[in-house]
């Protein structure tokens, strides 16, 4: 195979490839300062298999926060997140929403490795005191 023909193959493959869009900020989000006392701390729950889920939020400043999210299925994810005015933020394939004082809803997209089918798991976490 000549170099020219392999370049043509790769350019054709590259032009046909479009990566899946994954936004970390929901479309139309607006941001404003949040009350750190509502967010900071360790949030816990159990997933649908009864395994622990832990979310630690720290260093809340304005609408930004450091997050450490650990699940049995997804492992450990950390990052600096942006909290929108709907009290929602995302990390990885999970979305967290403040549902009231000391209550948070965690929604995670689960992909079945065998079939590729996706489902949504929703867990309800509480802030530990």
C-alpha positions in Angstrom: 0.0 0.0 0.0 1.4 3.4 -0.9 1.6 6.3 1.5 -0.8 8.3 -0.6 -3.6 5.7 -0.4 -3.2 5.3 3.4 -3.4 9.0 3.8 -6.6 9.1 1.8 -8.1 6.3 3.9 -7.3 8.1 7.1 -8.6 11.5 5.8 -11.9 9.8 4.8 -12.3 8.2 8.2 -11.4 11.4 10.0 -13.9 13.4 8.0 -16.7 10.9 8.7 -16.0 10.8 12.4 -18.1 13.0 14.7 -17.6 12.6 18.4 -20.6 12.4 20.7 -21.5 15.7 22.2 -21.3 15.7 26.0 -21.9 19.1 27.6 -20.7 19.6 31.1 -22.9 22.6 31.4 -26.6 22.2 30.6 -27.7 24.5 27.7 -29.1 27.8 28.8 -27.5 27.6 32.3 -27.0 30.8 34.2 -24.7 31.2 37.1 -24.8 33.3 40.4 -23.3 33.0 43.8 -24.6 30.1 45.9 -24.7 29.7 49.7 -21.7 27.5 50.6 -23.5 26.3 53.7 -26.1 24.6 51.5 -23.5 22.7 49.5 -20.3 22.0 51.5 -19.9 18.7 53.2 -20.2 15.0 52.6 -23.4 13.7 51.0 -24.1 9.9 51.2 -26.6 7.5 49.8 -26.7 3.9 48.4 -27.1 3.0 44.8 -29.7 0.5 43.4 -27.4 -2.4 44.3 -27.1 -1.2 48.0 -23.5 0.0 47.5 -22.3 3.3 49.0 -22.2 6.5 47.1 -20.3 9.4 48.5 -20.1 13.0 47.3 -17.9 15.5 49.0 -18.2 19.2 48.1 -15.6 21.7 49.4 -14.2 25.1 48.6 -17.5 26.6 47.4 -16.7 30.1 46.1 -19.2 32.0 44.0 -20.8 29.3 41.9 -17.8 27.1 41.8 -17.0 24.1 44.0 -14.5 21.2 44.3 -16.2 17.9 44.1 -15.1 14.3 45.0 -17.7 11.8 43.8 -17.2 8.1 44.5 -19.4 5.1 43.5 -18.8 1.4 43.4 -19.6 1.2 39.7 -18.0 4.5 38.5 -15.0 4.7 40.8 -13.6 8.1 41.9 -14.2 11.3 40.0 -12.9 14.7 41.1 -13.2 18.1 39.6 -14.0 21.8 39.9 -17.7 22.2 39.0 -20.0 25.1 38.1 -23.3 25.3 40.0 -26.1 26.9 37.9 -29.0 28.9 39.2 -31.2 25.8 39.1 -28.9 24.3 41.8 -27.6 21.8 39.3 -24.0 20.7 38.5 -22.5 17.8 36.5 -19.5 15.6 37.0 -18.8 12.7 34.6 -22.0 11.0 33.6 -23.9 12.2 36.7 -26.0 15.3 37.5 -26.5 16.5 41.0 -29.4 18.8 42.0 -30.0 20.3 45.4 -33.5 19.2 46.4 -33.9 21.1 49.6 -31.9 21.7 52.8 -29.6 18.7 53.3 -31.2 16.8 50.3 -29.7 16.2 46.9 -30.8 14.1 43.9 -28.0 12.3 42.0 -29.0 11.1 38.5 -26.5 8.9 36.7 -26.6 7.5 33.2 -25.7 3.7 33.3 -24.6 2.0 30.1 -25.0 -1.8 30.0 -21.6 -3.1 28.7 -23.2 -6.0 26.9 -26.0 -4.3 25.0 -24.9 -0.7 25.1 -28.4 0.3 26.3 -28.5 3.3 28.6 -30.7 3.7 31.7 -31.0 6.4 34.3 -30.4 5.7 38.0 -31.6 8.3 40.5 -30.4 8.3 44.1 -31.4 10.6 47.0 -28.4 11.7 49.1 -28.4 13.4 52.5 -25.9 15.8 53.9 -24.0 14.3 56.8 -23.7 16.5 59.9 
